[in-house]
Amino acid sequence: MTDDFSTELGHPFTDAVDKVRTALAAEGFGILTEIDITATMQAKLGVGMEDYLILGACNPSLAHRALEIDRRVGQLMPCNVVVRDIGGGVLVEAMDPQLMVQFTGRPELGEVADEAAAKLRAAMAALKA
């Protein structure tokens, strides 16, 4: 993963999550799923851990284009964006969409992956503003 797909914020966790949602929405991503890892680990295992949230983000237009090229791309959807407390800050991370190309071996997915990457980079940049 490159630094383009991660950024550190100095906001309280809940404020950081709100900023991430807003930045993703501005780039056309909706949140399809939300997994509160902290609550799940506590409920299922009785284990405490730092705030850790996985947002399942999807840009419908890009998802449709990718699925039209190769249905296996659905295994990589939605795009997970992790928001986690790192002690003194919050780290936001996302996977590089070029994984779609590597996973499928379909170079024609490159254009869709490039657009998704540009939108994720823009969202990460907005978080720093």
MMTF fields as JSON, N, C-alpha, C and O atoms, coordinates in Angstrom:
{
  "mmtfVersion": "1.0.0",
  "mmtfProducer": "UNKNOWN",
  "numBonds": 515,
  "numAtoms": 516,
  "numGroups": 129,
  "numChains": 1,
  "numModels": 1,
  "chainsPerModel": [1],
  "groupsPerChain": [129],
  "chainIdList": ["A"],
  "bondAtomList": [4, 2, 8, 6, 12, 10, 16, 14, 20, 18, 24, 22, 28, 26, 32, 30, 36, 34, 40, 38, 44, 42, 48, 46, 52, 50, 56, 54, 60, 58, 64, 62, 68, 66, 72, 70, 76, 74, 80, 78, 84, 82, 88, 86, 92, 90, 96, 94, 100, 98, 104, 102, 108, 106, 112, 110, 116, 114, 120, 118, 124, 122, 128, 126, 132, 130, 136, 134, 140, 138, 144, 142, 148, 146, 152, 150, 156, 154, 160, 158, 164, 162, 168, 166, 172, 170, 176, 174, 180, 178, 184, 182, 188, 186, 192, 190, 196, 194, 200, 198, 204, 202, 208, 206, 212, 210, 216, 214, 220, 218, 224, 222, 228, 226, 232, 230, 236, 234, 240, 238, 244, 242, 248, 246, 252, 250, 256, 254, 260, 258, 264, 262, 268, 266, 272, 270, 276, 274, 280, 278, 284, 282, 288, 286, 292, 290, 296, 294, 300, 298, 304, 302, 308, 306, 312, 310, 316, 314, 320, 318, 324, 322, 328, 326, 332, 330, 336, 334, 340, 338, 344, 342, 348, 346, 352, 350, 356, 354, 360, 358, 364, 362, 368, 366, 372, 370, 376, 374, 380, 378, 384, 382, 388, 386, 392, 390, 396, 394, 400, 398, 404, 402, 408, 406, 412, 410, 416, 414, 420, 418, 424, 422, 428, 426, 432, 430, 436, 434, 440, 438, 444, 442, 448, 446, 452, 450, 456, 454, 460, 458, 464, 462, 468, 466, 472, 470, 476, 474, 480, 478, 484, 482, 488, 486, 492, 490, 496, 494, 500, 498, 504, 502, 508, 506, 512, 510],
  "bondOrderList": [1, 1, 1, 1, 1, 1, 1, 1, 1, 1, 1, 1, 1, 1, 1, 1, 1, 1, 1, 1, 1, 1, 1, 1, 1, 1, 1, 1, 1, 1, 1, 1, 1, 1, 1, 1, 1, 1, 1, 1, 1, 1, 1, 1, 1, 1, 1, 1, 1, 1, 1, 1, 1, 1, 1, 1, 1, 1, 1, 1, 1, 1, 1, 1, 1, 1, 1, 1, 1, 1, 1, 1, 1, 1, 1, 1, 1, 1, 1, 1, 1, 1, 1, 1, 1, 1, 1, 1, 1, 1, 1, 1, 1, 1, 1, 1, 1, 1, 1, 1, 1, 1, 1, 1, 1, 1, 1, 1, 1, 1, 1, 1, 1, 1, 1, 1, 1, 1, 1, 1, 1, 1, 1, 1, 1, 1, 1, 1],
  "groupList": [{"groupName": "MET", "atomNameList": ["N", "CA", "C", "O"], "elementList": ["N", "C", "C", "O"], "formalChargeList": [0, 0, 0, 0], "bondAtomList": [1, 0, 2, 1, 3, 2], "bondOrderList": [1, 1, 2], "singleLetterCode": "M", "chemCompType": "L-PEPTIDE LINKING"}, {"groupName": "THR", "atomNameList": ["N", "CA", "C", "O"], "elementList": ["N", "C", "C", "O"], "formalChargeList": [0, 0, 0, 0], "bondAtomList": [1, 0, 2, 1, 3, 2], "bondOrderList": [1, 1, 2], "singleLetterCode": "T", "chemCompType": "L-PEPTIDE LINKING"}, {"groupName": "ASP", "atomNameList": ["N", "CA", "C", "O"], "elementList": ["N", "C", "C", "O"], "formalChargeList": [0, 0, 0, 0], "bondAtomList": [1, 0, 2, 1, 3, 2], "bondOrderList": [1, 1, 2], "singleLetterCode": "D", "chemCompType": "L-PEPTIDE LINKING"}, {"groupName": "PHE", "atomNameList": ["N", "CA", "C", "O"], "elementList": ["N", "C", "C", "O"], "formalChargeList": [0, 0, 0, 0], "bondAtomList": [1, 0, 2, 1, 3, 2], "bondOrderList": [1, 1, 2], "singleLetterCode": "F", "chemCompType": "L-PEPTIDE LINKING"}, {"groupName": "SER", "atomNameList": ["N", "CA", "C", "O"], "elementList": ["N", "C", "C", "O"], "formalChargeList": [0, 0, 0, 0], "bondAtomList": [1, 0, 2, 1, 3, 2], "bondOrderList": [1, 1, 2], "singleLetterCode": "S", "chemCompType": "L-PEPTIDE LINKING"}, {"groupName": "GLU", "atomNameList": ["N", "CA", "C", "O"], "elementList": ["N", "C", "C", "O"], "formalChargeList": [0, 0, 0, 0], "bondAtomList": [1, 0, 2, 1, 3, 2], "bondOrderList": [1, 1, 2], "singleLetterCode": "E", "chemCompType": "L-PEPTIDE LINKING"}, {"groupName": "LEU", "atomNameList": ["N", "CA", "C", "O"], "elementList": ["N", "C", "C", "O"], "formalChargeList": [0, 0, 0, 0], "bondAtomList": [1, 0, 2, 1, 3, 2], "bondOrderList": [1, 1, 2], "singleLetterCode": "L", "chemCompType": "L-PEPTIDE LINKING"}, {"groupName": "GLY", "atomNameList": ["N", "CA", "C", "O"], "elementList": ["N", "C", "C", "O"], "formalChargeList": [0, 0, 0, 0], "bondAtomList": [1, 0, 2, 1, 3, 2], "bondOrderList": [1, 1, 2], "singleLetterCode": "G", "chemCompType": "PEPTIDE LINKING"}, {"groupName": "HIS", "atomNameList": ["N", "CA", "C", "O"], "elementList": ["N", "C", "C", "O"], "formalChargeList": [0, 0, 0, 0], "bondAtomList": [1, 0, 2, 1, 3, 2], "bondOrderList": [1, 1, 2], "singleLetterCode": "H", "chemCompType": "L-PEPTIDE LINKING"}, {"groupName": "PRO", "atomNameList": ["N", "CA", "C", "O"], "elementList": ["N", "C", "C", "O"], "formalChargeList": [0, 0, 0, 0], "bondAtomList": [1, 0, 2, 1, 3, 2], "bondOrderList": [1, 1, 2], "singleLetterCode": "P", "chemCompType": "L-PEPTIDE LINKING"}, {"groupName": "ALA", "atomNameList": ["N", "CA", "C", "O"], "elementList": ["N", "C", "C", "O"], "formalChargeList": [0, 0, 0, 0], "bondAtomList": [1, 0, 2, 1, 3, 2], "bondOrderList": [1, 1, 2], "singleLetterCode": "A", "chemCompType": "L-PEPTIDE LINKING"}, {"groupName": "VAL", "atomNameList": ["N", "CA", "C", "O"], "elementList": ["N", "C", "C", "O"], "formalChargeList": [0, 0, 0, 0], "bondAtomList": [1, 0, 2, 1, 3, 2], "bondOrderList": [1, 1, 2], "singleLetterCode": "V", "chemCompType": "L-PEPTIDE LINKING"}, {"groupName": "LYS", "atomNameList": ["N", "CA", "C", "O"], "elementList": ["N", "C", "C", "O"], "formalChargeList": [0, 0, 0, 0], "bondAtomList": [1, 0, 2, 1, 3, 2], "bondOrderList": [1, 1, 2], "singleLetterCode": "K", "chemCompType": "L-PEPTIDE LINKING"}, {"groupName": "ARG", "atomNameList": ["N", "CA", "C", "O"], "elementList": ["N", "C", "C", "O"], "formalChargeList": [0, 0, 0, 0], "bondAtomList": [1, 0, 2, 1, 3, 2], "bondOrderList": [1, 1, 2], "singleLetterCode": "R", "chemCompType": "L-PEPTIDE LINKING"}, {"groupName": "ILE", "atomNameList": ["N", "CA", "C", "O"], "elementList": ["N", "C", "C", "O"], "formalChargeList": [0, 0, 0, 0], "bondAtomList": [1, 0, 2, 1, 3, 2], "bondOrderList": [1, 1, 2], "singleLetterCode": "I", "chemCompType": "L-PEPTIDE LINKING"}, {"groupName": "GLN", "atomNameList": ["N", "CA", "C", "O"], "elementList": ["N", "C", "C", "O"], "formalChargeList": [0, 0, 0, 0], "bondAtomList": [1, 0, 2, 1, 3, 2], "bondOrderList": [1, 1, 2], "singleLetterCode": "Q", "chemCompType": "L-PEPTIDE LINKING"}, {"groupName": "TYR", "atomNameList": ["N", "CA", "C", "O"], "elementList": ["N", "C", "C", "O"], "formalChargeList": [0, 0, 0, 0], "bondAtomList": [1, 0, 2, 1, 3, 2], "bondOrderList": [1, 1, 2], "singleLetterCode": "Y", "chemCompType": "L-PEPTIDE LINKING"}, {"groupName": "CYS", "atomNameList": ["N", "CA", "C", "O"], "elementList": ["N", "C", "C", "O"], "formalChargeList": [0, 0, 0, 0], "bondAtomList": [1, 0, 2, 1, 3, 2], "bondOrderList": [1, 1, 2], "singleLetterCode": "C", "chemCompType": "L-PEPTIDE LINKING"}, {"groupName": "ASN", "atomNameList": ["N", "CA", "C", "O"], "elementList": ["N", "C", "C", "O"], "formalChargeList": [0, 0, 0, 0], "bondAtomList": [1, 0, 2, 1, 3, 2], "bondOrderList": [1, 1, 2], "singleLetterCode": "N", "chemCompType": "L-PEPTIDE LINKING"}],
  "groupTypeList": [0, 1, 2, 2, 3, 4, 1, 5, 6, 7, 8, 9, 3, 1, 2, 10, 11, 2, 12, 11, 13, 1, 10, 6, 10, 10, 5, 7, 3, 7, 14, 6, 1, 5, 14, 2, 14, 1, 10, 1, 0, 15, 10, 12, 6, 7, 11, 7, 0, 5, 2, 16, 6, 14, 6, 7, 10, 17, 18, 9, 4, 6, 10, 8, 13, 10, 6, 5, 14, 2, 13, 13, 11, 7, 15, 6, 0, 9, 17, 18, 11, 11, 11, 13, 2, 14, 7, 7, 7, 11, 6, 11, 5, 10, 0, 2, 9, 15, 6, 0, 11, 15, 3, 1, 7, 13, 9, 5, 6, 7, 5, 11, 10, 2, 5, 10, 10, 10, 12, 6, 13, 10, 10, 0, 10, 10, 6, 12, 10],
  "groupIdList": [1, 2, 3, 4, 5, 6, 7, 8, 9, 10, 11, 12, 13, 14, 15, 16, 17, 18, 19, 20, 21, 22, 23, 24, 25, 26, 27, 28, 29, 30, 31, 32, 33, 34, 35, 36, 37, 38, 39, 40, 41, 42, 43, 44, 45, 46, 47, 48, 49, 50, 51, 52, 53, 54, 55, 56, 57, 58, 59, 60, 61, 62, 63, 64, 65, 66, 67, 68, 69, 70, 71, 72, 73, 74, 75, 76, 77, 78, 79, 80, 81, 82, 83, 84, 85, 86, 87, 88, 89, 90, 91, 92, 93, 94, 95, 96, 97, 98, 99, 100, 101, 102, 103, 104, 105, 106, 107, 108, 109, 110, 111, 112, 113, 114, 115, 116, 117, 118, 119, 120, 121, 122, 123, 124, 125, 126, 127, 128, 129],
  "secStructList": [7, 7, 4, 4, 4, 3, 3, 3, 3, 7, 1, 7, 2, 2, 2, 2, 2, 2, 2, 2, 2, 2, 2, 2, 2, 2, 6, 6, 7, 3, 3, 3, 3, 3, 3, 3, 2, 2, 2, 2, 2, 2, 2, 2, 2, 7, 7, 7, 7, 7, 7, 3, 3, 3, 3, 3, 3, 3, 7, 2, 2, 2, 2, 2, 2, 2, 2, 2, 2, 7, 4, 4, 4, 4, 4, 4, 7, 1, 3, 3, 3, 3, 3, 3, 3, 7, 1, 1, 1, 3, 3, 3, 3, 3, 7, 7, 6, 6, 2, 2, 2, 2, 2, 2, 6, 7, 4, 4, 4, 2, 2, 2, 2, 2, 2, 2, 2, 2, 2, 2, 2, 2, 2, 2, 2, 2, 2, 2, 7],
  "xCoordList": [0.847, 0.0, 0.898, 1.912, 0.514, 1.313, 0.719, -0.419, 1.487, 1.02, -0.156, -0.898, -0.342, -1.459, -2.802, -3.799, -2.826, -4.07, -4.135, -4.846, -3.396, -3.496, -3.162, -2.398, -3.753, -3.465, -3.752, -4.615, -3.024, -3.208, -3.912, -3.577, -4.888, -5.658, -5.461, -5.276, -5.501, -5.362, -6.697, -6.751, -7.764, -9.109, -9.509, -8.939, -10.482, -11.059, -11.662, -12.054, -11.728, -12.138, -13.477, -13.572, -14.501, -15.827, -15.82, -16.502, -15.069, -14.95, -14.236, -14.616, -13.209, -12.466, -13.379, -13.337, -14.191, -15.121, -16.072, -16.326, -16.598, -17.497, -16.79, -17.369, -15.541, -14.775, -14.536, -14.603, -14.258, -14.033, -15.306, -15.253, -16.439, -17.716, -17.96, -18.354, -17.728, -17.949, -17.005, -17.43, -15.739, -14.746, -15.068, -14.95, -15.469, -15.826, -17.078, -17.133, -18.07, -19.304, -19.023, -19.631, -18.115, -17.769, -17.159, -17.184, -16.611, -16.003, -16.928, -16.504, -18.193, -19.175, -19.265, -19.903, -18.634, -18.687, -19.798, -19.928, -20.589, -21.554, -21.011, -20.155, -21.495, -21.067, -22.119, -23.249, -21.747, -22.66, -22.645, -23.661, -21.472, -21.335, -20.496, -19.701, -20.699, -19.908, -19.674, -20.622, -18.414, -18.065, -17.274, -16.162, -17.863, -17.206, -16.408, -16.931, -15.149, -14.283, -14.128, -14.101, -14.026, -13.874, -15.045, -14.847, -16.262, -17.46, -17.586, -17.993, -17.24, -17.34, -16.372, -16.748, -15.13, -14.148, -14.576, -14.397, -15.143, -15.614, -16.788, -16.808, -17.759, -18.963, -18.692, -19.239, -17.868, -17.645, -16.527, -16.584, -15.503, -14.333, -14.025, -13.169, -14.726, -14.421, -13.075, -12.458, -12.62, -11.31, -11.489, -12.256, -10.784, -10.8, -9.701, -8.625, -9.985, -8.972, -9.312, -10.382, -8.394, -8.593, -9.779, -10.232, -10.28, -11.341, -10.856, -9.786, -11.653, -11.288, -12.575, -13.399, -12.743, -13.963, -13.617, -12.703, -14.348, -14.186, -15.434, -16.547, -15.237, -16.321, -16.236, -15.202, -17.304, -17.372, -17.889, -19.097, -16.983, -17.342, -17.501, -16.778, -18.468, -18.702, -19.074, -19.921, -18.437, -18.825, -19.586, -18.967, -20.911, -21.714, -21.301, -21.28, -20.976, -20.592, -19.318, -19.25, -18.315, -17.061, -17.256, -16.69, -18.051, -18.319, -18.992, -18.629, -19.957, -20.653, -19.691, -19.693, -18.878, -17.915, -16.969, -16.691, -16.473, -15.545, -16.22, -15.642, -17.438, -18.163, -18.523, -18.612, -18.727, -18.994, -17.768, -17.901, -16.593, -15.363, -15.094, -14.736, -15.266, -14.983, -15.778, -15.546, -16.7, -17.576, -16.806, -17.302, -15.613, -14.83, -14.426, -14.066, -14.485, -14.123, -15.003, -14.593, -16.204, -17.095, -16.476, -16.886, -15.502, -14.823, -14.009, -13.66, -13.71, -12.932, -13.809, -13.302, -15.11, -16.034, -16.779, -16.956, -17.219, -16.909, -15.464, -14.752, -15.048, -13.693, -13.634, -14.307, -12.848, -12.76, -11.864, -10.735, -12.41, -11.663, -11.629, -12.669, -10.434, -10.261, -9.968, -9.138, -10.668, -10.432, -10.087, -10.897, -8.858, -8.445, -7.614, -6.827, -7.827, -7.102, -5.671, -5.444, -4.72, -3.318, -2.638, -1.415, -3.444, -2.87, -2.34, -1.223, -3.102, -2.696, -3.129, -2.833, -3.812, -4.291, -5.15, -5.379, -5.616, -6.449, -5.845, -5.526, -5.687, -5.157, -6.311, -7.153, -6.333, -7.325, -6.559, -5.581, -7.007, -6.3, -7.285, -8.409, -6.853, -7.632, -6.671, -5.506, -7.169, -6.359, -6.269, -7.184, -5.188, -4.994, -5.935, -5.881, -6.793, -7.714, -7.019, -7.661, -5.733, -5.014, -4.993, -4.645, -5.361, -5.47, -6.474, -6.347, -7.483, -8.456, -7.754, -8.051, -6.818, -6.09, -5.214, -5.183, -4.513, -3.637, -4.443, -4.057, -5.553, -6.392, -6.943, -6.92, -7.438, -8.096, -7.155, -7.442, -6.018, -5.139, -5.747, -5.36, -6.693, -7.392, -6.931, -7.441, -5.979, -5.452, -6.509, -6.331, -7.606, -8.646, -9.342, -10.092, -9.101, -9.615, -8.748, -9.126, -7.613, -6.687, -7.291, -7.035, -8.096, -8.698, -9.666, -9.672, -10.474, -11.414, -10.632, -10.97, -9.588, -8.765, -8.091, -7.998, -7.622, -6.993, -7.991, -7.651, -9.214, -10.234, -10.595, -10.736, -10.744, -11.054, -9.914, -10.146, -8.685, -7.522, -7.496, -7.209, -7.793, -7.803, -8.855, -8.618, -10.003, -11.07, -10.681, -10.956, -10.05, -9.599, -8.499, -8.482, -7.581, -6.521, -7.13, -6.696, -8.135, -8.785, -9.478, -9.433, -10.113, -10.763, -9.715, -9.929, -8.591, -7.53, -6.962, -6.68, -6.799, -6.29, -7.27, -6.86, -8.563, -9.587, -9.538, -9.843, -9.159, -9.068, -7.952, -8.043, -6.92, -5.786, -6.06, -5.379, -7.068, -7.364, -8.037, -8.355],
  "yCoordList": [-1.166, 0.0, 1.237, 1.284, 2.219, 3.437, 4.489, 4.364, 5.512, 6.611, 7.351, 8.031, 7.228, 7.886, 7.417, 8.134, 6.246, 5.651, 5.562, 4.723, 6.425, 6.517, 7.939, 8.65, 8.318, 9.629, 9.585, 8.838, 10.386, 10.462, 11.762, 12.824, 11.663, 12.825, 13.052, 12.104, 14.285, 14.629, 14.92, 15.66, 14.355, 14.579, 13.446, 12.357, 13.692, 12.582, 11.566, 11.923, 10.331, 9.241, 9.515, 9.41, 9.859, 10.053, 11.21, 11.147, 12.254, 13.368, 12.907, 13.287, 12.091, 11.577, 10.724, 10.835, 9.886, 9.046, 9.928, 9.661, 10.971, 11.894, 12.545, 12.674, 12.957, 13.579, 12.591, 12.967, 11.337, 10.312, 10.1, 10.051, 9.976, 9.799, 10.967, 10.755, 12.178, 13.366, 13.385, 13.676, 13.08, 13.083, 12.016, 12.266, 10.849, 9.784, 10.153, 9.933, 10.708, 11.108, 12.155, 12.128, 13.069, 14.109, 13.525, 14.162, 12.315, 11.642, 10.572, 9.762, 10.577, 9.658, 8.296, 7.394, 8.129, 6.849, 6.87, 7.825, 5.819, 5.612, 4.55, 3.756, 4.527, 3.516, 2.415, 2.636, 1.226, 0.089, -0.73, -1.293, -0.788, -1.576, -0.804, 0.067, -1.15, -0.574, -1.676, -2.25, -1.964, -3.011, -2.384, -1.893, -2.409, -1.886, -3.043, -3.834, -3.121, -4.215, -4.189, -5.241, -2.997, -2.872, -3.516, -4.322, -3.167, -3.718, -5.216, -5.964, -5.652, -7.077, -7.907, -8.956, -7.449, -8.191, -8.255, -9.271, -7.154, -7.139, -8.101, -8.891, -8.034, -8.857, -10.341, -11.178, -10.669, -12.076, -12.747, -13.947, -11.963, -12.566, -11.996, -12.518, -10.922, -10.28, -9.591, -9.406, -9.21, -8.591, -7.104, -6.722, -6.271, -4.838, -4.454, -5.052, -3.448, -2.921, -1.481, -0.986, -0.813, 0.58, 0.7, -0.295, 1.933, 2.169, 1.741, 2.152, 0.913, 0.355, 0.115, -0.712, 0.845, 0.776, 0.518, 1.133, -0.387, -0.645, -0.126, -0.57, 0.818, 1.339, 0.697, 0.776, 0.071, -0.538, 0.497, 0.699, 1.145, 2.229, 1.716, 0.824, 2.304, 1.903, 3.113, 3.916, 3.235, 4.219, 3.421, 2.692, 3.542, 2.67, 2.689, 1.644, 3.853, 3.943, 3.145, 2.384, 3.332, 2.595, 1.104, 0.277, 0.757, -0.656, -1.322, -2.437, -0.657, -1.213, -1.443, -2.508, -0.445, -0.594, -1.754, -2.53, -1.879, -2.967, -4.325, -5.264, -4.429, -5.703, -6.088, -7.275, -5.114, -5.409, -6.034, -6.82, -5.684, -6.243, -7.63, -8.545, -7.789, -9.082, -9.2, -8.449, -10.133, -10.317, -10.697, -10.478, -11.257, -11.643, -10.44, -10.593, -9.248, -8.039, -7.877, -7.256, -8.433, -8.361, -8.909, -8.534, -9.783, -10.326, -9.26, -9.427, -8.171, -7.082, -5.893, -4.85, -6.058, -4.969, -5.249, -6.416, -4.24, -2.836, -2.53, -3.37, -1.336, -0.88, -0.58, 0.334, -1.331, -1.114, 0.072, 0.185, 0.943, 2.081, 1.897, 1.873, 1.771, 1.518, 2.834, 3.629, 3.043, 4.199, 3.625, 2.931, 3.924, 3.31, 4.266, 5.071, 4.137, 4.946, 4.428, 3.225, 5.338, 4.925, 5.599, 5.734, 6.022, 6.66, 8.041, 8.17, 9.046, 10.403, 10.837, 11.958, 9.99, 10.32, 9.205, 8.193, 9.406, 8.421, 8.178, 9.125, 6.913, 6.558, 6.105, 5.304, 6.635, 6.251, 5.555, 6.093, 4.361, 3.569, 2.952, 2.607, 2.818, 2.128, 1.347, 1.715, 0.277, -0.523, 0.148, 0.865, -0.079, 0.441, -0.293, -1.52, 0.428, -0.22, -1.006, -1.818, -0.782, -1.564, -3.049, -3.88, -3.384, -4.805, -5.524, -6.727, -4.793, -5.401, -5.951, -7.051, -5.165, -5.565, -6.775, -7.742, -6.716, -7.826, -9.092, -10.179, -8.955, -10.095, -10.812, -12.04, -10.038, -10.634, -10.91, -11.754, -10.193, -10.309, -9.661, -9.98, -8.756, -8.091, -6.641, -5.785, -6.348, -4.99, -3.951, -2.766, -4.383, -3.418, -2.826, -1.858, -3.399, -2.821, -1.65, -0.932, -1.463, -0.422, 0.963, 1.735, 1.292, 2.623, 2.842, 3.907, 1.835, 1.941, 2.057, 2.869, 1.243, 1.277, 2.633, 3.156, 3.203, 4.526, 5.593, 6.459, 5.524, 6.496, 6.322, 7.304, 5.076, 4.819, 5.314, 5.911, 5.062, 5.513, 7.038, 7.589, 7.718, 9.181, 9.706, 10.691, 9.062, 9.49, 9.219, 10.036, 8.088, 7.809, 8.77, 9.235, 9.07, 10.045, 11.421, 12.109, 11.807, 13.098, 13.114, 14.115, 12.007, 11.921, 12.021, 12.722, 11.327, 11.398, 12.822, 13.308, 13.476, 14.845, 15.791, 16.7, 15.57, 16.409, 16.261, 17.205, 15.092, 14.873, 15.711, 16.101, 15.987, 16.758, 18.261, 19.033, 18.668, 20.102, 20.667, 21.856],
  "zCoordList": [0.0, 0.0, 0.0, 0.697, -0.78, -0.824, 0.091, 0.545, 0.355, 1.193, 0.578, 1.288, -0.757, -1.424, -0.876, -0.965, -0.324, 0.136, 1.648, 2.201, 2.308, 3.761, 4.187, 3.534, 5.285, 5.85, 7.34, 7.8, 8.078, 9.52, 9.861, 9.336, 10.745, 11.175, 12.663, 13.427, 13.061, 14.473, 15.136, 16.118, 14.619, 15.142, 16.08, 16.015, 16.949, 17.71, 16.732, 15.622, 17.144, 16.256, 15.572, 14.349, 16.329, 15.715, 14.724, 13.701, 15.007, 14.061, 12.786, 11.679, 12.957, 11.802, 10.918, 9.693, 11.53, 10.762, 9.963, 8.788, 10.586, 9.877, 8.7, 7.621, 8.898, 7.813, 6.671, 5.501, 7.006, 5.985, 5.172, 3.944, 5.84, 5.139, 4.173, 3.027, 4.634, 3.81, 2.612, 1.494, 2.836, 1.752, 0.71, -0.49, 1.153, 0.214, -0.581, -1.79, 0.09, -0.591, -1.663, -2.733, -1.383, -2.349, -3.618, -4.671, -3.521, -4.673, -5.261, -6.085, -4.83, -5.41, -4.759, -5.301, -3.597, -2.897, -1.858, -1.093, -1.838, -0.774, 0.161, -0.23, 1.383, 2.35, 2.371, 2.807, 1.897, 1.839, 3.117, 3.525, 3.743, 4.961, 5.967, 5.615, 7.213, 8.286, 9.309, 9.846, 9.572, 10.527, 11.662, 11.469, 12.839, 14.035, 14.639, 15.423, 14.261, 14.713, 16.227, 16.866, 16.803, 18.249, 18.973, 19.882, 18.578, 19.22, 18.967, 19.856, 17.768, 17.439, 18.269, 18.793, 18.396, 19.201, 20.665, 21.336, 21.145, 22.533, 22.712, 23.656, 21.812, 21.928, 21.718, 22.436, 20.758, 20.391, 21.177, 21.449, 21.543, 22.178, 23.558, 24.272, 23.933, 25.205, 25.203, 26.252, 24.013, 23.842, 23.563, 22.679, 24.311, 24.065, 23.104, 23.091, 22.302, 21.382, 21.053, 21.408, 20.37, 19.979, 19.023, 18.458, 18.845, 17.871, 16.491, 16.042, 15.827, 14.527, 13.754, 14.145, 12.65, 11.863, 10.402, 9.854, 9.784, 8.352, 7.648, 7.93, 6.729, 5.915, 4.537, 3.874, 4.112, 2.784, 1.788, 1.67, 1.079, 0.173, -1.253, -1.696, -1.963, -3.351, -4.186, -3.795, -5.332, -6.33, -7.388, -8.163, -7.436, -8.31, -9.778, -10.428, -10.3, -11.702, -11.99, -12.955, -11.137, -11.325, -11.081, -11.796, -10.074, -9.793, -10.987, -11.362, -11.575, -12.733, -13.892, -14.511, -14.177, -15.272, -15.033, -15.948, -13.809, -13.491, -13.611, -14.157, -13.104, -13.169, -14.6, -14.915, -15.456, -16.862, -17.535, -18.473, -17.056, -17.618, -17.055, -17.796, -15.744, -15.113, -13.812, -12.865, -13.776, -12.624, -11.349, -10.244, -11.492, -10.305, -9.457, -8.29, -10.041, -9.31, -8.07, -7.09, -8.117, -6.963, -5.692, -4.594, -5.822, -4.651, -3.926, -2.757, -4.616, -4.039, -3.64, -3.227, -3.766, -3.464, -2.171, -1.823, -1.451, -1.702, -1.351, -0.8, -1.674, -1.354, 0.14, 0.617, 0.865, 2.309, 2.632, 2.155, 3.456, 3.981, 5.496, 6.154, 6.029, 7.456, 8.164, 7.722, 9.27, 10.129, 11.495, 12.11, 11.973, 13.237, 14.087, 13.589, 15.376, 16.35, 16.448, 16.581, 16.382, 16.499, 17.683, 17.713, 18.662, 19.839, 19.508, 19.006, 19.773, 19.447, 18.064, 17.65, 17.353, 16.014, 15.475, 16.137, 14.272, 13.591, 12.218, 11.499, 11.854, 10.544, 9.656, 10.064, 8.434, 7.433, 6.309, 5.789, 5.941, 4.933, 3.948, 4.312, 2.696, 1.67, 0.78, 0.631, 0.199, -0.708, -2.077, -2.481, -2.775, -4.117, -5.075, -5.159, -5.797, -6.734, -7.85, -8.515, -8.066, -9.072, -8.718, -9.557, -7.486, -7.119, -8.005, -8.235, -8.513, -9.429, -10.659, -11.125, -11.176, -12.377, -12.065, -12.827, -10.952, -10.565, -10.295, -10.723, -9.591, -9.22, -10.442, -10.514, -11.402, -12.562, -13.724, -14.573, -13.763, -14.919, -16.154, -17.278, -15.954, -17.056, -17.161, -16.438, -18.045, -18.149, -18.509, -18.227, -19.127, -19.487, -18.258, -18.381, -17.081, -15.838, -15.364, -14.438, -15.985, -15.564, -15.537, -14.613, -16.546, -16.605, -15.438, -14.82, -15.147, -14.022, -12.715, -11.854, -12.571, -11.363, -11.207, -10.096, -12.309, -12.249, -11.786, -10.98, -12.296, -11.883, -10.414, -9.685, -9.982, -8.57, -7.687, -6.636, -8.119, -7.346, -7.256, -6.193, -8.356, -8.351, -7.378, -6.678, -7.332, -6.416, -4.963, -4.085, -4.709, -3.339, -2.918, -1.778, -3.83, -3.523, -3.217, -2.294, -4.003, -3.774, -2.414, -1.7, -2.061, -0.741, 0.37, 1.359, 0.214, 1.215, 1.314, 2.41, 0.175, 0.169, 0.864, 1.585, 0.641, 1.286, 2.803, 3.531, 3.274, 4.707, 5.321, 6.485, 4.566, 5.052, 5.037, 5.712, 4.259, 4.107, 5.346, 5.388]
}
